[in-house]
Structure formats: structure tokens, C-alpha cells
């Protein structure tokens, strides 16, 4: 019995070594266009989040800009704040901007926006007493939501699907697309 287990373990180790040697040094490039990112985000919006029964914020109309100089992705969103001011319901409008990178999940073969930074929130008419609370919670909600859903998934049985278990090596923003490199 021990001999069979040792043989099975040796075969598994050899197979893993062969896979490693096959992929070692190989790199696969995936191109994610701005249109693909736009389409993925449009499917997910609008989104609404309620906070402490005080206000809720609605994000809609995502606009993607690829920042080539920074290798980052900028997402602009329209923001609508529903809040009660002096007992009266008010709907205040504005916008926000989030700048992020890319994350790859090998298990699901999906790419996500990641490491998002909330760079701007402008909502007209927010009372000073609520400004910090609104900014803090609105930023957190937008960041979490933007990082939660994939913007691209590897497809089919092409060469890139063989790279599914590889690691994200690099990404570069150029020519209105994100060029992602996968490898060991």
C-alpha cells in the first residue's frame, strides 16, 4: 500500500514539474479594450446603497477613461444622494471619480478593477453637518462595488485558457486598451 502511494505521489510530482517547466518563461497577453470594460460596467449600474437610515446614494452612468501615463483606469460615475434635510426629502446630484488597477483571479479566470482610490466626490447642496459622513460612506460603497464584479473573463479553449492558472505579471494601458501579461 505504501509503495502504491509513493508511486502515485511521484507521478503527481512529475506532472506538476512538467506543467511548471512547460509554462516557465511563457507569457500570455490578454487585451481588454475600453469598450469591453464599458460594457461590463454598464451591466452593473445603477446601484444604490443606504446608510444608517440617513441617506442613500445611487451611482449610475459609468464612464471609463484609460490613463496611459499612469497605467490605471479611471471610472467616473454620476452620483445621486437621497437625504432628509430638516425633515424634508431632498435629491442632490453630482459625481465621483475612482482610479484603479487590475486584479486577476486564476480560479475563475476573471479580471477585476482593483486597488481603487476614490479621488473625487462632488454632490451639490450637502449640509456641512453630513459632509464627512456622506463622503466616507459614499467612497467606501463605490470602491467596494467597483472591485466586486469582473470586467473581463478569459474565454473558451484558446491558448489563453491554458494560462488560466498563471499569475498576473504586469498590465499596461496603451492604445485605448489594457494589455495584461500572465505568466509564472
HUDAZI-V475045 format. One record per residue. N is the residue number from 1. SS is DSSP state (h for helix, s for strand, l for the rest). PSI is psi in whole degrees, 0 to 359 (* if undefined). OMEGA is omega in whole degrees, -180 to 180 (NA if undefined). Layout:
n=N ss=SS psi=PSI omega=OMEGA
n=N ss=SS psi=PSI omega=OMEGA
This chain:
n=1 ss=l psi=317 omega=180
n=2 ss=h psi=325 omega=-180
n=3 ss=h psi=319 omega=179
n=4 ss=h psi=318 omega=179
n=5 ss=h psi=320 omega=180
n=6 ss=h psi=320 omega=178
n=7 ss=h psi=316 omega=179
n=8 ss=h psi=317 omega=178
n=9 ss=h psi=319 omega=179
n=10 ss=h psi=320 omega=179
n=11 ss=h psi=316 omega=179
n=12 ss=h psi=316 omega=180
n=13 ss=h psi=317 omega=179
n=14 ss=h psi=318 omega=178
n=15 ss=h psi=316 omega=178
n=16 ss=h psi=319 omega=178
n=17 ss=h psi=319 omega=179
n=18 ss=h psi=317 omega=178
n=19 ss=h psi=315 omega=179
n=20 ss=h psi=312 omega=-179
n=21 ss=h psi=324 omega=179
n=22 ss=h psi=314 omega=-176
n=23 ss=h psi=344 omega=-178
n=24 ss=l psi=127 omega=180
n=25 ss=l psi=343 omega=178
n=26 ss=l psi=143 omega=177
n=27 ss=s psi=142 omega=178
n=28 ss=s psi=135 omega=-179
n=29 ss=s psi=134 omega=176
n=30 ss=s psi=133 omega=179
n=31 ss=s psi=122 omega=178
n=32 ss=s psi=115 omega=-176
n=33 ss=s psi=161 omega=177
n=34 ss=h psi=323 omega=179
n=35 ss=h psi=322 omega=178
n=36 ss=h psi=320 omega=178
n=37 ss=h psi=315 omega=177
n=38 ss=h psi=311 omega=-177
n=39 ss=h psi=319 omega=180
n=40 ss=h psi=319 omega=-179
n=41 ss=h psi=322 omega=-180
n=42 ss=h psi=325 omega=178
n=43 ss=h psi=332 omega=-172
n=44 ss=h psi=349 omega=-175
n=45 ss=l psi=153 omega=8
n=46 ss=l psi=160 omega=178
n=47 ss=s psi=144 omega=-177
n=48 ss=s psi=144 omega=178
n=49 ss=s psi=130 omega=-180
n=50 ss=s psi=141 omega=-179
n=51 ss=s psi=122 omega=170
n=52 ss=l psi=28 omega=-179
n=53 ss=l psi=13 omega=-179
n=54 ss=l psi=316 omega=-178
n=55 ss=s psi=162 omega=167
n=56 ss=s psi=150 omega=-178
n=57 ss=s psi=139 omega=179
n=58 ss=s psi=125 omega=176
n=59 ss=s psi=138 omega=-179
n=60 ss=s psi=174 omega=172
n=61 ss=s psi=64 omega=180
n=62 ss=s psi=139 omega=178
n=63 ss=s psi=119 omega=-176
n=64 ss=s psi=135 omega=172
n=65 ss=s psi=128 omega=178
n=66 ss=s psi=123 omega=-176
n=67 ss=s psi=93 omega=-175
n=68 ss=l psi=320 omega=-177
n=69 ss=l psi=334 omega=-176
n=70 ss=l psi=354 omega=-174
n=71 ss=l psi=48 omega=-180
n=72 ss=s psi=168 omega=179
n=73 ss=s psi=128 omega=179
n=74 ss=s psi=131 omega=178
n=75 ss=s psi=118 omega=174
n=76 ss=s psi=138 omega=-179
n=77 ss=s psi=143 omega=168
n=78 ss=s psi=140 omega=-180
n=79 ss=s psi=132 omega=176
n=80 ss=s psi=128 omega=-179
n=81 ss=s psi=122 omega=173
n=82 ss=s psi=117 omega=-173
n=83 ss=s psi=153 omega=175
n=84 ss=s psi=120 omega=178
n=85 ss=s psi=120 omega=-177
n=86 ss=l psi=40 omega=177
n=87 ss=l psi=356 omega=-179
n=88 ss=s psi=133 omega=176
n=89 ss=s psi=134 omega=179
n=90 ss=s psi=146 omega=174
n=91 ss=s psi=113 omega=-177
n=92 ss=s psi=140 omega=-177
n=93 ss=s psi=159 omega=178
n=94 ss=s psi=210 omega=-179
n=95 ss=s psi=169 omega=177
n=96 ss=s psi=161 omega=178
n=97 ss=s psi=135 omega=178
n=98 ss=s psi=137 omega=178
n=99 ss=s psi=131 omega=-175
n=100 ss=s psi=172 omega=173
n=101 ss=s psi=206 omega=-177
n=102 ss=s psi=142 omega=174
n=103 ss=s psi=141 omega=179
n=104 ss=s psi=129 omega=176
n=105 ss=s psi=106 omega=-175
n=106 ss=l psi=323 omega=-177
n=107 ss=l psi=322 omega=-178
n=108 ss=l psi=355 omega=-179
n=109 ss=l psi=40 omega=-176
n=110 ss=s psi=150 omega=175
n=111 ss=s psi=140 omega=-178
n=112 ss=s psi=154 omega=167
n=113 ss=s psi=144 omega=-172
n=114 ss=s psi=162 omega=177
n=115 ss=s psi=43 omega=-176
n=116 ss=s psi=139 omega=175
n=117 ss=s psi=128 omega=179
n=118 ss=s psi=109 omega=-172
n=119 ss=s psi=340 omega=-177
n=120 ss=s psi=137 omega=169
n=121 ss=s psi=121 omega=178
n=122 ss=s psi=113 omega=175
n=123 ss=s psi=121 omega=-176
n=124 ss=l psi=133 omega=172
n=125 ss=l psi=10 omega=179
n=126 ss=l psi=125 omega=178
n=127 ss=l psi=144 omega=-178
n=128 ss=h psi=323 omega=-177
n=129 ss=h psi=332 omega=-179
n=130 ss=h psi=352 omega=-171
n=131 ss=h psi=311 omega=-179
n=132 ss=h psi=317 omega=179
n=133 ss=h psi=312 omega=180
n=134 ss=h psi=314 omega=-179
n=135 ss=h psi=313 omega=-178
n=136 ss=h psi=307 omega=-176
n=137 ss=h psi=323 omega=179
n=138 ss=h psi=318 omega=179
n=139 ss=h psi=315 omega=-179
n=140 ss=h psi=315 omega=-178
n=141 ss=h psi=315 omega=-178
n=142 ss=h psi=316 omega=-179
n=143 ss=h psi=311 omega=-179
n=144 ss=h psi=318 omega=-177
n=145 ss=h psi=318 omega=-178
n=146 ss=h psi=328 omega=-178
n=147 ss=h psi=351 omega=-171
n=148 ss=h psi=327 omega=-172
n=149 ss=l psi=143 omega=-178
n=150 ss=s psi=150 omega=175
n=151 ss=s psi=346 omega=-179
n=152 ss=s psi=146 omega=178
n=153 ss=s psi=135 omega=175
n=154 ss=l psi=143 omega=-174
n=155 ss=l psi=154 omega=165
n=156 ss=l psi=202 omega=-174
n=157 ss=l psi=21 omega=-180
n=158 ss=l psi=180 omega=-178
n=159 ss=h psi=328 omega=-178
n=160 ss=h psi=329 omega=179
n=161 ss=h psi=335 omega=174
n=162 ss=h psi=337 omega=-180
n=163 ss=h psi=7 omega=-173
n=164 ss=h psi=327 omega=-178
n=165 ss=h psi=7 omega=179
n=166 ss=l psi=174 omega=-177
n=167 ss=s psi=153 omega=174
n=168 ss=s psi=119 omega=-180
n=169 ss=s psi=319 omega=-173
n=170 ss=s psi=158 omega=168
n=171 ss=s psi=149 omega=-178
n=172 ss=s psi=138 omega=177
n=173 ss=s psi=120 omega=177
n=174 ss=s psi=154 omega=176
n=175 ss=l psi=42 omega=179
n=176 ss=l psi=37 omega=177
n=177 ss=s psi=164 omega=175
n=178 ss=s psi=121 omega=179
n=179 ss=s psi=114 omega=-176
n=180 ss=s psi=133 omega=178
n=181 ss=s psi=126 omega=177
n=182 ss=s psi=145 omega=179
n=183 ss=s psi=183 omega=177
n=184 ss=l psi=* omega=NA
